[in-house]
Amino acid sequence: MGQDLIQYRERVIAQADRALDAAWPARIGDSYVREMRWATDEIESIAAEMKEKDFDPAEQSRTWRYLGSLYADLEPALGKGMLLKAKKAYETAENLLKGQADELERAKLNFNFANTLRLIDPNDVDQLEEARSRLQAARAHFEGDAPQYLAQVDAALQSVESLLRIAPLANAVKQNTDDMAALEKHLAAGGDVTEIAKKAQVVMKQGGGIAGMVGRLQAIIDTLPENQRRNKNFADIQKQMQDLTRQVLGKNEMTPEVRQFWSLLSERLKSEAEGGAVSEDHFESLGSVLEEFGRILSAKEQDLPELLNKGQRIKEFIQSKFEMAHYLSHGIPRPPDGSRAAELVEHNWQLRRYLLEEMNRSEKGEEESKEALDLSVRASRVDRRIYEAGADNTRAMTVEKEEFRSLALAVRHFSASVHTMPAKPIWRSANVPTDTNAVLYSGSAKGRILIAAVCRRSGLEVIAEPRGESYANARWKQLQKAITAIFDLCFTEGMDMAAVTYELGIALTLGRPIVVLVAKEKSMPFDVDLDPVVLTGGAEDAVTLASAIDQSVVWTYPRPRSDASRKTLECVLSMYPRPQQDVQVDQTLRALAELRKASDPLAIKRTLVKFFDYLKDGETILVHPRWSPVYPEVNNPRLFHVIPFRPEWADRVTAFTRKLCEAANVEYVRGDEAAEPNVIRSIWEEIARATHVLVDLTGFNANVGLELGITHTLGRKALMVGQEKTADFLFPSIKKLRVQPYTMGRLEQTLGKALRSFVL
């Protein structure tokens, strides 16, 4: 009798499926509704009979799942109420399935349940999150036992992911529209400016990209003359102006509602001036700013070029006033010339100007905007503390050590976002936090004495030479620890020079600020896009060095020709396909994939940090090289040959290596053959693109040391070779690494053997 009931249930569902197919996709019409109502009545009766006869819970659950699907399919004809009935049916089915071993039925229930949840309210983030979770659970089971359902699940997942991206924005737009209308009404009725400003801040936080708008306004406020920032009533008006302007600038346009709001603000400012709350000269100054922005922003653009032109005029207006923000008004006299505080004001201006430019830059992501604004506020606070130090050099040094250098480091990290790149260094890969008062020196003992003396005057400390643990690992940690690194290239060619340039290559790949020293009448041994400090041997060396070190502390990455963070994003997603067994790793990969459509390098960087923290592979860290990240091409083996170019033997070794690579179907490149006109950038790109790097240490050439440092930091597969007794004279950082010897008279038997094993 039980089997008969199950068979009848299946016949009812089959008839309902035929009615559904006939009415798809509209699912409306009298005939369709009649057939589906009959089916729901029958399945309801079957569910009641199964409960009465104490049927197997899994079969009862399946019946309720069928019923939920029938209700959901009636929604286009009978309204949203059917989806709510479907949800209750699925909940009943889920309760019946608890403790049952039928995982396939559970997966099907999750799939059906999720599809209904996403339809009930496409703006309900909580329900959408639940739908996504159920679809992911269903997919995990279908992948192994029922792959025929994967296409349907993936389509549903894609739909849910899209809704999750849209829902917060849709909710924010509606909320902002309602709240802005209320705020406008409040302002028109003469409400308190300060109170409205606070409410406006709450309103603006409900939408996306708010920090970018605030940042642009902050750029305006920072560029106003000093005497305009001292009056309290004027400051209140500025707050109101800030709340209004940030919405406008974020969109580069004024909606009708905002135009009206702007007009009310102008009228309010005028009334405050007439009532004596704002002085006449303050009113005229602020009024001119309002007038200028009103003229720029309220112009009616007819097409895209006009809209873009408006955005450019806004940027130019702000940029034209940047220099007015050089010295902020803190109600304190500016530090006297010659004091350390006066020097710090200038260094802090470099950071503040960079942040002003960033806040005024278009095409920023929300996290970038928030960070730039936060750092700008922080820089203003530090500026005030520097002013307070005045002529007291000891107090100024305290501010420098406690706050200024950590600010400089934070700004540098912010500027590094577009250079984020995963690497697998040959040393232990743990990240070492930066000590804002530590300097790394690489060079002669004589140079170390001079550097240590200069650093002490600024409260910096030169890191001591490693003792005890592995020299190479210790230097790797020290290079990460230092806030800046100094490289003494006053040596002549040879192993000592190569030892320094090796560490210089590491520092360049890590993205450390760098000071390079050369002797008088000597030039750099290679082009690394750095202006060296020329040491004359006189008393002026200390002053020159101190200035160079100061400049290195406030160094920020130049904005690259293009944003390479997307390359890094795609590289990581291809290296670690989903799903991953570890839930945190898998979900972070999902978050990374969602950032494909965002233009926010900082968000990508922060998510990558989380990903590799969760991954815990013991090998990979994130580096931020001076140059844009580049990656090897998939399935394209490529060998980059690091070798001195000038010796006579180099051409013979080159020809031999090239021929062997061609025979092995491996592309061969030597440094002087790269297409990029900038030599050091071409070297970087070739090493980063290479799958194999052959490094010839013969003669310990300075360029070879630099390129080996880059190779080891990225973790590219490397083979170190050298003629005769090269391996007997290795500098400390590579002393424990294997160097394959070869002889010119037996290239095939020595270099050839090692190279074939390396590339095959």
C-alpha positions, 0 to 999 in steps of 0.5 A, spaced: 500 500 500 505 504 501 508 503 494 502 505 491 502 511 494 509 513 492 507 511 485 501 515 485 505 521 488 510 520 482 504 520 477 501 527 480 508 530 479 509 528 472 503 531 470 504 537 473 511 537 470 508 537 463 503 543 465 509 546 467 513 545 461 507 547 456 506 554 460 514 555 461 517 561 462 511 565 463 507 560 468 500 563 467 494 562 464 487 559 467 489 552 464 496 552 468 493 554 474 488 549 474 493 543 473 497 546 478 492 547 483 490 540 482 497 537 483 498 541 490 491 539 493 493 531 491 500 532 494 497 535 500 493 529 501 499 525 500 503 528 505 497 528 510 496 520 509 504 519 509 504 522 516 498 518 518 501 512 516 508 514 519 511 513 513 519 513 512 521 520 514 525 521 508 519 519 503 515 524 507 521 530 506 521 528 499 513 529 498 514 536 502 519 538 497 515 536 491 509 541 494 514 546 495 516 546 488 509 546 486 507 552 490 514 556 488 511 555 480 505 558 482 508 564 484 508 568 477 500 567 477 498 567 484 503 572 487 509 572 492 504 569 497 506 562 494 513 563 495 512 564 502 508 557 502 513 554 499 518 556 504 514 553 509 513 547 505 521 546 505 522 548 512 517 542 514 521 537 509 528 539 512 525 538 519 523 531 517 530 530 513 534 531 520 538 525 522 537 521 515 542 519 511 539 521 504 545 526 502 542 526 495 535 528 497 538 533 502 542 536 496 536 537 492 532 540 498 537 545 499 537 547 491 530 548 491 530 552 498 535 556 495 531 558 489 525 560 493 529 564 498 532 568 492 526 570 489 522 572 495 526 578 496 532 580 491 534 585 496 534 581 503 541 580 504 540 575 509 536 571 505 541 571 499 546 569 504 542 563 506 541 561 499 548 562 497 550 557 503 545 552 501 547 552 493 554 551 495 552 545 500 548 542 494 554 543 489 559 540 494 554 534 494 552 534 486 560 535 484 561 527 486 554 524 486 550 527 481 554 532 476 548 532 471 545 538 476 552 542 476 550 547 471 543 548 474 546 550 481 552 554 478 547 558 474 543 559 480 549 561 484 551 566 479 544 569 480 545 569 487 552 572 487 549 578 482 543 579 487 548 580 493 552 585 489 546 589 487 542 588 494 546 593 498 546 598 493 539 598 491 537 598 499 542 604 500 539 608 494 532 608 496 534 609 504 539 615 501 533 618 497 528 618 503 533 620 508 536 626 503 529 628 502 527 629 510 534 632 511 532 637 505 526 639 509 529 640 515 534 644 513 529 649 509 525 649 516 531 652 519 534 646 523 541 646 526 546 646 522 551 642 526 545 637 527 544 636 520 551 635 518 551 629 523 545 626 520 548 628 513 554 624 515 549 618 517 546 618 510 552 618 506 555 612 510 549 608 507 551 608 500 558 606 496 564 610 495 562 616 500 570 616 503 572 618 496 567 624 496 569 626 503 576 626 501 575 631 495 572 636 499 577 635 505 582 637 499 578 643 498 578 645 506 585 643 506 587 648 501 583 654 504 587 660 506 589 660 514 584 665 516 578 662 514 579 656 518 579 659 525 572 661 526 567 656 530 561 658 526 565 658 519 567 651 521 560 649 522 558 651 515 564 648 513 561 641 516 555 642 512 558 644 506 562 638 507 556 633 507 553 636 501 559 637 497 562 630 498 556 627 494 556 631 488 564 630 487 563 623 488 558 623 482 561 629 478 554 631 477 549 635 481 542 631 481 536 636 482 535 634 489 542 636 490 542 642 486 536 644 491 540 642 497 546 646 495 542 653 493 539 652 501 546 652 503 548 658 500 542 662 502 543 659 509 550 662 509 548 668 507 543 669 513 548 667 518 553 672 515 547 678 515 546 676 522 553 677 524 555 669 525 560 669 520 564 675 519 564 679 512 570 677 509 569 669 511 563 670 508 566 672 501 571 667 501 567 661 503 562 664 498 567 664 492 568 657 493 561 655 493 560 660 487 565 656 483 563 649 485 556 651 483 558 654 477 562 648 475 557 642 478 551 645 476 552 646 468 548 641 464 552 636 461 549 634 454 553 628 453 559 624 455 565 629 453 561 634 457 561 630 463 568 628 463 570 635 462 566 637 468 570 632 472 576 635 469 575 642 471 573 640 478 580 636 479 584 642 476 580 647 481 582 643 487 589 642 484 590 649 483 589 650 490 594 645 493 600 649 495 595 653 499 595 647 504 602 647 505 602 650 512 596 648 516 593 653 521 593 650 528 593 656 531 600 655 533 606 659 530 610 655 525 616 652 527 622 656 527 627 655 521 633 650 522 629 646 527 628 639 526 620 641 527 621 645 521 624 640 517 619 635 519 613 640 517 616 639 510 617 632 510 610 631 512 607 636 507 610 631 502 606 625 505 600 630 505 600 632 498 601 625 496 594 624 499 591 630 497 593 628 490 590 621 491 583 624 494 583 628 488 584 622 483 578 619 480 577 611 479 578 610 486 575 604 490 571 605 496 577 602 500 582 606 497 578 612 498 577 611 506 584 609 507 586 616 503 582 620 507 583 616 514 591 617 512 590 625 511 586 626 517 592 622 521 597 626 517 594 633 519 594 630 527 601 629 526 602 636 523 599 639 529 604 635 534 610 637 530 608 645 530 607 644 538 614 641 538 616 648 535 624 649 537 624 644 542 628 638 538 628 633 543 620 634 543 620 634 535 625 627 535 619 624 540 614 626 535 618 623 529 619 616 532 612 615 535 608 618 530 611 621 524 615 615 521 609 610 522 605 615 518 610 615 513 610 607 513 602 607 513 602 612 507 608 607 503 604 601 504 598 605 501 601 607 495 604 600 494 597 596 493 598 596 485 604 593 486 602 587 490 605 580 488 605 573 491 613 570 491 616 564 494 623 566 497 628 561 498 628 563 505 623 562 510 617 566 508 614 569 514 613 576 514 617 580 519 614 587 521 617 593 520 621 597 525 620 604 524 626 606 527 631 601 524 636 602 518 639 596 514 646 598 512 650 593 506 657 595 505 664 596 508 665 597 515 668 604 514 661 606 511 657 603 517 661 608 522 659 614 518 652 611 517 651 609 524 653 616 526 648 620 522 642 615 524 643 617 531 642 624 530 635 622 527 633 617 533 635 611 528 639 605 529 643 601 524 641 594 525 647 590 527 651 584 523 647 577 524 651 573 529 649 566 531 643 564 526 644 562 519 647 569 516 642 568 509 636 568 513 638 573 518 639 578 513 632 576 509 629 578 516 633 584 517 631 587 510 624 586 511 625 589 518 628 596 516 624 602 514 629 604 509 636 600 507 642 604 505 647 600 500 654 602 499 657 601 492 664 605 493 667 598 492 671 596 486 668 590 482 668 583 485 665 579 490 664 585 496 660 589 490 656 583 488 654 581 496 652 588 496 648 588 490 645 582 491 642 585 497 640 591 493 636 586 489 632 583 494 630 590 497 628 592 490 623 586 490 621 587 497 619 595 495 624 598 501 626 605 500 633 605 498 639 610 499 645 608 494 652 611 496 657 612 490 664 614 491 666 621 488 668 621 480 665 614 480 658 612 477 653 607 478 655 600 476 648 599 473 641 603 472 636 602 477 632 608 477 635 611 483 639 618 484 646 616 488 649 620 494 656 622 492 660 621 498 666 626 497 670 624 504 668 631 507 664 634 512 658 635 508 657 628 507 654 627 513 649 633 511 648 630 505 646 623 508 642 625 513 637 629 507 637 622 503 635 618 509 630 623 511 627 623 503 627 615 503 623 615 509 617 619 506 618 615 499 612 613 496 611 608 490 610 612 483 603 611 480 605 605 475 603 606 468 597 601 469 594 598 475 597 591 475 593 588 481 588 585 476 594 581 473 595 579 480 588 577 482 588 573 476 594 569 477 592 567 484 585 565 482 589 561 477 594 558 482 588 556 487 582 554 483 576 553 487 573 549 491 578 548 496 578 543 502 579 549 507 573 553 508 576 559 510 581 559 504 575 557 499 571 563 502 577 568 501 578 565 494 570 567 493 571 574 495 577 575 491 573 573 485 568 578 486 573 583 486 574 582 479 569 587 477 572 592 482 577 597 481 580 597 488 587 595 489 587 596 496 581 591 497 585 586 493 591 587 497 587 586 503 584 580 501 590 577 498 593 578 505 587 574 508 588 569 503 595 567 504 594 568 512 589 562 511 593 558 506 599 557 511 603 554 506 610 556 509 612 558 502 608 564 499 609 571 502 606 578 498 612 583 496 611 590 493 616 590 488 619 597 485 616 595 478 609 593 476 608 585 477 609 580 471 608 573 471 610 567 467 606 565 461 602 558 462 605 552 458 611 557 456 617 555 459 622 561 458 629 561 461 633 568 463 640 568 462 644 572 468 651 573 465 656 578 464 656 581 457 663 584 456 668 578 457 670 574 451 667 567 454 660 570 455 658 570 448 661 562 447 657 560 453 651 564 451 651 561 444 651 554 447 646 555 452 641 558 447 642 552 442 641 547 448 634 551 450 632 551 443 633 543 442 629 543 449 623 547 446 625 552 452 625 560 450 632 563 451 633 570 453 639 574 455 638 581 459 641 585 453 636 582 448 630 585 452 625 589 448 624 594 454 628 601 453 629 601 460 634 597 462 633 595 469 625 594 468 627 590 462 631 585 467 626 585 472 620 583 467 624 578 464 626 575 471 619 575 473 616 572 466 622 566 467 620 559 469 628 558 469 633 563 471 641 561 469 645 565 473 653 565 472 657 567 478 664 567 474 667 574 476 662 576 481 659 581 476 655 587 480 649 586 475 649 578 476 649 580 484 643 584 483 639 580 478 640 574 483 637 577 489 631 579 485 631 571 482 631 569 490 626 573 492 621 572 487 623 564 488 624 563 481 627 556 479 634 558 479 641 554 477 647 558 479 653 556 475 661 558 475 667 557 472 673 554 476 673 555 483 667 560 483 664 556 489 670 557 493 669 564 494 661 565 495 659 571 499 656 570 506 648 570 503 649 565 498 655 561 501 651 555 503 647 554 496 649 549 491 653 552 485 654 548 479 662 548 476 663 548 469 669 549 465 670 552 458 674 546 455 668 541 457 662 545 456 658 539 454 660 535 459 659 540 465 655 546 463 651 542 458 649 536 463 647 541 469 643 545 464 639 539 461 637 536 468 635 543 470 630 545 464 628 538 462 
